[in-house]
């Protein structure tokens, strides 16, 4: 089985999933992230959310498919961790800008 070829900022995002400081370097300064019914705008807000989620859920994400649609990269991912319904398949909808993540929406 070959590894899934992800664009660099998306690969860096998944590689740094438990390191909020490293995750922050994947996003543009004004990036917007939507997850769990909330919207986080800017690197500091995204970093704070990711640190809290990492500590709370200890989730591990394994991307298994990618498709491109209307300027977005949609990555399907198996996610397991300390949360009801684990494991689950989530969709990560990335919009890239100048080699960084400008927006990310995570949905079930």
C-alpha positions in Angstrom: 0.0 0.0 0.0 1.5 3.3 -1.0 1.3 6.5 1.1 -1.3 9.1 0.3 0.3 12.0 -1.6 -0.9 15.1 0.2 0.1 18.7 -0.6 2.9 19.9 1.7 0.8 22.1 4.1 -1.8 19.4 4.5 0.9 16.7 5.1 2.5 19.1 7.7 -0.8 19.6 9.4 -1.4 15.9 9.9 2.2 15.3 10.9 2.0 17.9 13.7 -1.5 17.0 15.0 -0.3 16.9 18.7 2.0 19.9 18.4 0.0 23.1 18.4 3.2 25.2 17.8 4.1 23.2 14.7 0.4 23.3 13.6 0.4 27.1 13.7 3.1 27.2 11.0 0.7 25.4 8.6 -1.8 28.3 8.6 -2.0 31.8 7.1 -2.1 34.6 9.7 -5.9 35.1 9.2 -6.8 31.5 8.6 -10.3 30.3 9.6 -10.9 26.8 11.1 -14.4 25.3 11.7 -14.8 22.3 14.0 -17.3 21.0 16.5 -19.8 23.8 15.6 -17.3 26.6 16.3 -15.2 28.9 14.2 -11.7 29.9 15.1 -10.1 32.9 13.3 -6.3 33.6 13.3 -3.4 31.5 14.4 -3.7 32.1 18.1 -7.3 31.0 18.2 -6.6 27.9 16.1 -3.5 27.0 18.2 -5.5 27.3 21.5 -8.3 25.2 20.1 -5.9 22.5 18.8 -4.0 22.3 22.1 -7.3 21.9 24.0 -8.6 19.3 21.6 -5.4 17.3 21.6 -5.3 17.2 25.4 -9.0 16.3 25.7 -9.3 13.7 22.9 -5.8 12.3 22.3 -7.0 11.7 18.7 -5.0 10.1 16.0 -5.8 10.9 12.4 -4.9 8.7 9.4 -5.8 10.3 6.0 -6.9 7.7 3.4 -8.3 9.7 0.5 -8.0 13.1 -1.1 -10.1 14.8 -3.8 -10.1 18.3 -5.3 -13.4 20.2 -5.6 -13.9 23.9 -6.4 -10.5 25.0 -5.2 -10.6 22.9 -2.0 -8.6 19.8 -1.1 -10.9 17.4 0.7 -9.1 14.7 2.8 -11.1 11.8 4.2 -9.5 10.6 7.5 -9.9 7.8 10.0 -9.9 9.4 13.5 -9.7 7.5 16.7 -9.3 8.8 20.3 -11.0 9.4 23.6 -14.4 10.4 22.4 -17.8 8.8 21.9 -18.2 7.0 18.6 -14.4 6.5 18.1 -13.2 5.6 15.6 -14.9 7.8 13.0 -14.3 9.0 9.5 -14.0 12.8 9.2 -13.7 15.1 6.2 -11.1 17.9 6.3 -11.9 20.6 3.7 -8.7 22.6 3.2 -8.3 25.8 1.1 -4.7 26.5 0.4 -3.2 30.0 -0.2 0.5 30.7 -0.9 1.6 27.3 0.4 -0.3 27.6 3.7 -3.8 26.6 4.9 -6.2 29.6 4.6 -9.3 27.7 5.8 -10.1 24.3 7.2 -13.5 22.8 7.9 -13.8 19.5 9.7 -17.1 17.5 9.4 -18.4 14.0 10.0 
